[in-house]
Amino acid sequence: MEESKNRSAALARSNMAFSVAYEVASIAIIAIIVFGDVATADDSIKRLVAFSAVISSITAWIFTSNALKASETAAKDMTPAEAATATGKANSKQPWVVYQVYALAITIATITITLTAIY
């Protein structure tokens, strides 16, 4: 059981690391749009940048969502002794659904704003 929890925690950490990497890629795409003057570029370049922006945002959301879900599951799967600790109490009170909705809202906003900046 402990090994399974360790694997789940490691997976959650790697998912969060991947989501951060994709968020950095989103920032890089925004820099390309701004400094590369993509709004005046050829249509093929616009499509390439738009595709990259959308895919990066969606992929970041998937990894973030998976990491949040793993953390939520770990918080529910604590032993009574773990739940009695300060960390356990804090984790059991986290608004996991709010975090999921926030991550999705940011993803949608990033896609919308990026596409409007391109077109």
N, C-alpha and C positions, 0 to 999 in steps of 0.2 A: 504494500500500500504506500509506504514512504517513497519507494522508488518511482511509483506512478506520479505522486505529487511533485517530486523533483523534476521529472520529465515535463510535466505540465507547466511548472514554473519556468523552466528553461525555454520551453516553446513560447510562452507568453513574452519573455524577455526578447527572444529573437524576433517575434512578430512586431514588437514595439520598435526594435532597432531597424527593421525593414521599413516600418511606417515612417520613421524619422528620415531614413535615406530617401524615400519617395517624396517627403515634404521638402527636403533640400532640393530635389529635382524639380519640384513645382516652383520653387523660388528661382531656380536657374532658368526655367522656362519663362517666367515673368521678366527676368532680366533680359533674356533674348528678345522678347516681344518689345520691351521698352527701348533697349539700346540698339537692337537690330532693325528697328523701324519696320516691323513685320506688317503693320497695317498697310504699308505701301508696297509690299513685296508681291511677287507673282502668286496666283491662286494656289499653285502646287506647294509653295513654301508655306502659305497660310494653312493649308490643309495638314501639312506635316506637323507644324507647330501646334495646331489645334488638336490633332490626334494625340500627340505626345502629352499635351496638357491634360486632356480628358483621361487618358489611360493612367497617367501618373497619379492623378487625383483619386480615381476609383481604386487603384491598387493600394494607395496609402490608406484609404478608408477600409478596405478589406483587412489589411494587416492590423490596423488600429482596432477595428471591431473585434477581430479574433483575440487580440491581446486583452482587450477589456472583458470579453466573454470568459476567457481563461481566468482572469483575476476575480471576476464575479463568482465563478464556479469554485475557485480555491477558497474564497471567503465563506461560501456556504458549506464547504467540505471540511471545516476545521473541527478538531476534537474539542470537547468541552474545556480542556486545559488551555488549548490555543485560543479559544474564543474568550477566555477570561483575561487574557493579557491586554495591555493597552493597544497593541497593534491589532489584535483580534477584534477588539471592540470597535476600533476605528474602521477596519475593513468591512465589518458587518453593517456599518451605517452608511457606507458609500452609496451615492445615488447612481448606480451603474446604468440604469436606463437613461438618465439625463446625459451621462457621458456619451452614450451611444447616439442619442439624438443630436447632441452638440457636434460630434464628429461627422455625422451625416450632413448636418446643416452647413458646416464649414466646407465640406466636399462639394456640395451643390453650389454654394456661393463662389468657391474658387473656380469651378467650371464655368459658371455663368459670367463672372467678371472677366475671366481670361478670354472666353469666346467673344465677348463684347469688345474687348480691347483689340482683338485681331480683326474682327469684321465691323 
